[in-house]
Structures are given as structure tokens and as C-alpha cells.
Amino acid sequence: MIEICVFNIASAVAAEAAGADRLELCENYANGGTTPSYGYLKVCREKINIPVFPMIRPRAGDFCYSDEEFDIIQKDILLCKELGFEGVVIGLLNIDGSIALERTKKLVTLAYPLEVTFHRAFDRCKDPLNALETIIQCGCQRILTSGQQPTAAEGKELIKELIEIANSRIIIMPGSGLKSSNIADIKCYTGACEFHASARKRIPTTSLFINRKISEDLNSDFVDTTEIKQLKAQANIAF
């Protein structure tokens, strides 16, 4: 199972055509991903046939949310249910670095029957083994993690330990820095069965006029379809 993180509708369409098994739908790559707009969600649901899990994150920054932000999260989950998505991606922490147990349980209940992935807020928690049990208790179906390291390759020891302790009670999905050049090694070392990658590349603007006095980056994110195909191929021959 290869999940590809996409940040625009063109990437979503291309990733599905390249063989992605599931999409994580986000906006705002520069800040780690935030909730897609209504229009982005609606068009994606109309055009994409594989499972799609929108990111539910009302802002960039930390994962400790105000009451108003938590209200936004709940309304966005209900919108995703209404639009017919297969799952959502969330992550909430307390200020002491522990998992926000009661809020997460409430969101899992609200999202049902959608699946719930707890995203890399997990990599910011203070006690990953305790957090694992808390997230299982909340009813999430999977955890996206780089093993509390910058990349999954660097964090593969913890990822392997999490998979062993989880013992099929929840899916542990390695992500961050996952490439066709290292997915086989990570799969063999950890025993993971689902993987998360962006296969991201930058493409230049097609605008014929650019005001050079303005420093804004007009290039955009896209997916490397060749890399997605290679990810699938390397994952399939890893065992």
C-alpha cells in the first residue's frame, strides 16, 4: 500500500494515474500541510476513484488547538463525511507533549465509519510507546511516523519497535524521506505494510510575464509519476 501526499488537484489526478493506492490530500506544503479548501475537496472527490484521506489541520504550527480550532476540526470532519471520503488525517497533542486523548476519541467517533490516521504530530510527542497505546485506545486505524527522526530511514529502529509492540492492533505507516531508493530497506527492516511518500517535484510557472521586483515563488508542487511507479515496484520486490 503506497499512500501519496498531494497538495493540488493536478497532482492528485497524476498520482492516481501513476498507481498510487491512496492519497493524503493537503494544502500548504511549506508548513507541513493544512486542511484542503471546499472546492479542492469537492473536485477531488468527483475526479479521484482511489481512497482519499484529507488532512484535517486548521492551521500551521503546533498541534495544541483552542476550543474554536477544535470546533473547526469537527466541522471539517463532518464535511469530509458528507462528501464521501474514505478517511481523514488528524493529530492533536496536549501542551505537555502527550496525546490529546479525549479530543482524539471524540474525533474518531465523529468520523466513523471513516478511517482515521494519526499524523506526524506523533513524532512530536514526548513518549512514543505510551502514545502508541493512547492512540490505539482512541480507535485510530493507523499512525504516520518517521520514528521521531527527520526521516523514516533515520527512525527505522523505533518504527520497527512500534510495529512489534502494536502487534497488528494498529497500522504503523512509515513516512518522511521515503523514496524508491530506500523503501525496500525500510520495508525489510521494519516489516511495515503501508508507506507514505510525497514523490514531490517542483515545476516552473507557465506565466509569460513575471515581475522580477517581487520575490514570490511562482513555481508549483507536482508529483513525480516515475518515482511513484518505482516506489510501487521496489515495495513489491522487497520480500
BELNOR-V458982 format. One record per residue. RES is the residue in three letters. PSI is psi in whole degrees, 0 to 359 (* if undefined). OMEGA is omega in whole degrees, -180 to 180 (* if undefined). Layout:
BEGIN
res/psi/omega
RES/PSI/OMEGA
RES/PSI/OMEGA
END
This chain:
BEGIN
res/psi/omega
MET/115/179
ILE/116/175
GLU/130/179
ILE/130/178
CYS/124/-178
VAL/152/-174
PHE/7/175
ASN/165/-173
ILE/325/179
ALA/319/178
SER/322/179
ALA/313/-180
VAL/316/-179
ALA/320/-179
ALA/318/177
GLU/316/-179
ALA/330/-179
ALA/351/176
GLY/10/176
ALA/142/180
ASP/332/-178
ARG/153/177
LEU/140/164
GLU/122/-173
LEU/121/-176
CYS/167/162
GLU/165/169
ASN/62/180
TYR/319/-173
ALA/335/-179
ASN/22/174
GLY/1/177
GLY/133/175
THR/176/-175
THR/131/176
PRO/154/177
SER/165/179
TYR/314/-178
GLY/318/178
TYR/314/178
LEU/312/-175
LYS/313/-178
VAL/321/178
CYS/316/180
ARG/327/-180
GLU/330/-171
LYS/338/-173
ILE/134/-176
ASN/343/176
ILE/165/179
PRO/140/180
VAL/128/178
PHE/104/177
PRO/143/171
MET/133/176
ILE/93/-178
ARG/109/-169
PRO/347/-179
ARG/165/172
ALA/174/179
GLY/208/-175
ASP/183/-174
PHE/25/177
CYS/109/-169
TYR/145/175
SER/170/178
ASP/321/180
GLU/319/178
GLU/324/178
PHE/326/176
ASP/320/177
ILE/315/180
ILE/314/-180
GLN/317/-180
LYS/324/178
ASP/324/176
ILE/316/178
LEU/323/177
LEU/317/179
CYS/324/175
LYS/315/-178
GLU/323/-178
LEU/351/173
GLY/28/176
PHE/160/-176
GLU/342/-179
GLY/175/175
VAL/164/-179
VAL/122/-177
ILE/171/174
GLY/116/-177
LEU/133/179
LEU/157/168
ASN/166/-176
ILE/343/178
ASP/6/178
GLY/3/177
SER/164/177
ILE/136/177
ALA/86/-170
LEU/301/-173
GLU/319/179
ARG/319/180
THR/317/177
LYS/318/-180
LYS/320/-179
LEU/322/177
VAL/317/178
THR/317/180
LEU/322/-176
ALA/334/-175
TYR/134/11
PRO/12/177
LEU/145/173
GLU/156/-180
VAL/123/173
THR/131/173
PHE/117/-171
HIS/196/-170
ARG/10/163
ALA/332/176
PHE/324/-178
ASP/354/176
ARG/359/-178
CYS/161/-172
LYS/339/-175
ASP/90/-172
PRO/327/-179
LEU/320/175
ASN/321/179
ALA/323/177
LEU/311/-179
GLU/323/179
THR/316/-179
ILE/323/174
ILE/316/179
GLN/327/-179
CYS/340/178
GLY/12/177
CYS/152/-179
GLN/336/-179
ARG/162/174
ILE/127/172
LEU/124/-175
THR/150/171
SER/18/-180
GLY/31/180
GLN/27/174
GLN/166/-180
PRO/327/178
THR/160/179
ALA/329/178
ALA/321/179
GLU/332/-177
GLY/19/-172
LYS/335/178
GLU/313/178
LEU/322/178
ILE/315/178
LYS/316/180
GLU/318/179
LEU/318/180
ILE/318/-180
GLU/316/-179
ILE/321/-180
ALA/323/175
ASN/48/176
SER/8/176
ARG/338/178
ILE/152/178
ILE/131/173
ILE/117/-174
MET/109/178
PRO/141/176
GLY/162/-178
SER/113/180
GLY/15/-179
LEU/126/-176
LYS/167/177
SER/336/-179
SER/345/-178
ASN/355/-175
ILE/324/-180
ALA/317/179
ASP/316/-179
ILE/320/179
LYS/312/-178
CYS/321/-177
TYR/318/-172
THR/332/-173
GLY/14/180
ALA/151/-180
CYS/350/175
GLU/146/-175
PHE/148/-176
HIS/127/179
ALA/159/176
SER/334/-177
ALA/43/-170
ARG/142/169
LYS/163/179
ARG/139/177
ILE/143/-176
PRO/154/177
THR/149/175
THR/4/-180
SER/135/-180
LEU/346/178
PHE/130/178
ILE/124/176
ASN/105/-175
ARG/349/178
LYS/342/-180
ILE/128/-172
SER/3/-178
GLU/138/178
ASP/115/-178
LEU/0/176
ASN/165/-174
SER/163/179
ASP/144/174
PHE/172/178
VAL/147/176
ASP/101/-174
THR/328/176
THR/320/179
GLU/321/178
ILE/315/179
LYS/321/179
GLN/324/175
LEU/313/179
LYS/315/-178
ALA/315/-178
GLN/324/178
ALA/323/-177
ASN/335/-179
ILE/7/-175
ALA/330/178
PHE/*/*
END
